[in-house]
């Protein structure tokens, strides 16, 4: 499956790598880091929608899974970032 969609997964890898790099680049400002985390979640969901649309495997259940994973990741990272 990965071989069939290698370009899709490379794009996802680039998105995630850039988000991690930006997160560390903006280590001086938690607000910027939070913006990077939220942006990464949005791009992850967008990637999932596009990937499944192009793969002709577009189902609401799969998209909900991407949304829930993004929300969970955002909650975990942001709670660690802004812990008291």
C-alpha positions, 0 to 999 in steps of 0.5 A: 500500500505504501508503495502505491502512494509513496508520494502521498506519504512523502508529502506527509513526512515533509509536513510533519518534519517541517512542523517539528522543525518549526516547533523547535525553531520557535522554542522562545515563544509558546504562542508560536509553538501552539500555532505550529501545533494547531497548524500541523493538526489542520494540515494532517487532517487536510492531508488525510482528506486529500489522500483518501479522495485521491485513493478513491477510498473517501469515507466519513469514518476515516476522516473522523479518525484523522480529526480525532487523532489530530485533536488528541495530539493537539490536546496532549502537546498543548497541555504539555506546552502550557502546563502550570 
